[in-house]
């Protein structure tokens, strides 16, 4: 087995690994884009601090627009700005944008193929005490279904910065999803990132674990523990949900013959749905999906909720064993 640790930090499983919310990477990415291109503008819906749009607002106040609690207006204004050559980024909690303003995104942005970037913050159940109304678990599905929309879910704050800069350089609508809670910083400046290109972080011959967002780290922990039981797992960071990197997925799955997908989202319509659709048409193999099982979130501490909803590395390990059982029965 080849473990591609050169992509990641040296002490990948250390107890003192640094942590930061992926939304920090969004804020830093905005500043980098703003310095490079005066056409970059940022809009927010009364959540400037929480979404880290403040980083840009503080440095480029003349290119920042506070819309207030009016998400439908925000994305429509952004579409107009894109029509005259600006590169607008809009941000709110993902339950509100894209949740509250999906129709405006569909009609004013995607239908016209406008160059607008949407940042959905505080996504997933790890939002914690805010509860079900603020825990976006359906946003990937909402965005993935829209024609022309690129969908990206960064695995840590370092990758979130790269993703923000990358979507700012393409002339397409894009959705980038961020978390509220601090999560491990396990990638580096040298870790490869390319839109539409999944990255293999660990090679194995028995099973392929395909993950996105902060749960990529949980997938790596699961692979490490599985190795003790003689199970060698390939771990893929599939940060771009749309367009899906079928080539990288197919190469891994042909070698392993079994798949587990991992995401902090409903198993319907998200990463698991995208992978299942692709493999069922091209190379059917046993597949298990780790994610939210057709229910709403609830209030609680982030770590407690990850355990309750079955999103920890031990849950991934159990799904791997079930996938391998199906593989061996074929």
C-alpha positions, 0 to 999 in steps of 0.5 A, spaced: 500 500 500 502 507 498 500 512 503 500 519 500 502 522 506 506 527 502 500 531 500 498 532 507 501 534 514 506 530 517 503 528 523 496 527 520 493 523 526 496 527 532 492 529 538 495 536 537 493 537 530 491 545 528 483 546 527 479 552 524 473 552 521 472 552 513 469 558 513 475 562 515 478 559 508 473 562 505 474 569 508 482 569 506 480 566 499 476 572 498 481 577 500 486 574 495 481 574 490 480 582 491 487 583 491 488 580 484 482 583 481 478 589 482 472 586 479 471 581 485 465 584 489 462 581 495 455 581 498 452 578 504 445 578 508 446 580 515 451 575 517 458 578 515 462 576 521 459 569 521 460 568 514 467 571 514 465 576 509 468 581 514 475 579 512 473 582 505 469 588 507 474 590 512 479 591 506 475 593 500 469 596 503 468 600 497 466 593 494 462 590 499 455 590 499 451 589 506 444 587 503 440 585 510 436 579 511 433 579 504 437 573 500 432 573 494 434 580 493 442 578 494 442 573 489 438 577 484 443 583 485 449 579 484 446 576 477 445 583 475 452 585 477 455 579 473 451 581 467 456 587 467 462 584 468 463 584 476 465 577 479 460 577 485 460 572 491 454 572 496 454 569 502 449 567 508 447 560 512 446 555 507 439 554 510 437 561 507 442 561 501 441 557 497 435 554 501 431 560 501 432 563 495 433 557 490 428 559 485 432 566 484 438 562 483 435 558 478 432 563 474 436 569 475 443 566 475 443 559 472 438 560 467 442 565 464 449 562 466 451 568 470 458 568 473 456 568 481 459 565 486 454 562 492 457 561 499 453 556 504 456 557 511 454 553 517 452 547 513 451 540 516 449 538 523 456 540 526 452 547 526 450 544 533 446 548 538 442 552 533 438 546 531 434 543 525 432 550 522 439 552 521 443 545 519 443 545 512 442 538 510 439 538 503 443 544 500 448 539 495 442 536 492 439 543 491 445 545 487 447 539 484 440 539 480 441 546 477 444 546 470 450 550 469 452 550 477 459 547 480 458 544 487 464 544 491 465 542 498 472 543 501 475 538 506 479 543 511 480 551 511 486 550 507 482 547 501 477 552 502 481 558 501 484 554 494 476 553 492 474 560 493 480 562 489 479 557 484 471 558 483 473 566 482 477 564 476 472 560 472 466 564 469 461 559 471 456 559 477 458 556 483 456 553 490 461 552 495 459 549 502 462 551 509 462 549 516 461 553 522 465 548 527 473 548 527 475 542 524 482 539 523 487 542 518 490 536 515 492 539 508 497 544 506 499 549 501 502 544 497 496 539 497 494 539 490 487 542 488 483 542 482 476 543 480 473 537 478 479 533 480 478 528 486 484 527 490 487 520 492 489 521 499 491 514 501 491 507 496 488 501 498 486 494 495 480 492 499 475 498 499 474 505 496 472 510 501 470 517 497 468 523 502 467 530 502 468 536 507 470 535 514 469 528 514 474 526 509 479 527 516 474 521 519 475 517 513 482 517 513 482 515 521 477 510 519 482 507 514 488 508 519 484 503 524 482 498 518 489 497 517 490 494 524 484 489 521 488 487 515 483 492 511 487 496 506 482 502 504 483 507 498 481 514 501 479 519 496 477 527 497 472 528 492 471 536 494 468 537 487 461 534 487 459 537 480 462 536 475 464 529 478 471 526 477 468 519 474 475 517 471 479 517 478 473 514 482 472 509 476 480 507 477 480 506 484 473 502 484 476 497 479 482 496 483 477 495 490 470 492 488 467 496 493 465 503 495 463 507 501 461 514 501 461 519 506 458 526 507 455 531 512 449 531 508 442 527 506 445 521 503 439 522 498 442 527 492 449 529 495 455 525 494 453 518 495 447 520 490 452 522 485 457 516 486 451 511 486 448 514 479 455 514 476 457 507 478 450 504 477 451 506 470 458 505 469 461 499 473 456 497 479 459 494 485 457 494 492 456 501 495 454 503 502 453 511 504 454 514 510 450 520 511 444 523 514 439 518 513 432 522 511 431 526 517 432 533 520 438 535 525 437 537 532 440 541 537 447 538 541 454 539 541 457 538 534 461 532 537 455 529 540 451 530 534 456 526 529 456 520 533 448 520 534 447 521 526 453 516 525 458 520 522 464 518 525 470 514 523 467 508 527 461 508 523 465 509 517 469 502 519 462 499 520 460 501 513 466 498 510 465 492 513 458 491 510 460 493 503 466 488 504 461 483 506 457 484 500 463 484 496 465 477 498 458 474 497 458 476 490 
